[in-house]
Amino acid sequence: MTNVKWFVAGLKPGGFSRARTNLARQGFETFMPVREVRSLRRGGNKSEAQPLFPGYIFVKFDPDKTQWRSINNTFGVTGLIMSRLNVPQHVPGQFMNALIHKCDAHGQIFPSENITIGHIVRVVDGPFIDLIARVESLPKQGRVALLLELLGRATRVEFSPKSLELATAG
């Protein structure tokens, strides 16, 4: 019987590419979900993929049949997240399955297309990044209206669904 599970390893600053390459050389499967983030830089709109969990990478292996301690000595990795029993702490399979199914083959998270009135969403790019708000209305095709608290008063602001991600169902 196989005991293959996903685990989390911490990354050194800027160590993602190096860690992924060296873990692959050792035969480990890795996964790092990313999302498209747009920002205004030097008067232009710049788009780049950023990790959903900065500083961490998921690593898949069987802790009973794998020399997993080698991960802690891999270039780019700071070490595995460990449990109190000094063994790697696995990530629940249901969580990983859901996360993987929300991504394409490159780990890019699909944009939320099922946003409806009442859902709680998080803004993922632009000047309102990381703001959490409830969807007020869907005024026209391809737009989502949120009611934001700005300068002490409620203000209706419209967003593209690509700029939002579902936080929880409303």
Buried (B, 14 or more C-beta within 10 A) or exposed (E): EEEBBBBBBBBBEEBBEBBBEBBEEBEBEBBBBBBBBBBEEEEEEEEEBEBBEEEBBBBBBEBEEBEBEBBBEBEBBBBBBEEEEEEBEBBEEEEBEEBEEBBEEEBBBEBBEEBEEEBBBBBBBBEBEEBEBBBBEBEEEEEBBBBBEEEEEEEEBBBEBBBBBBBEEE
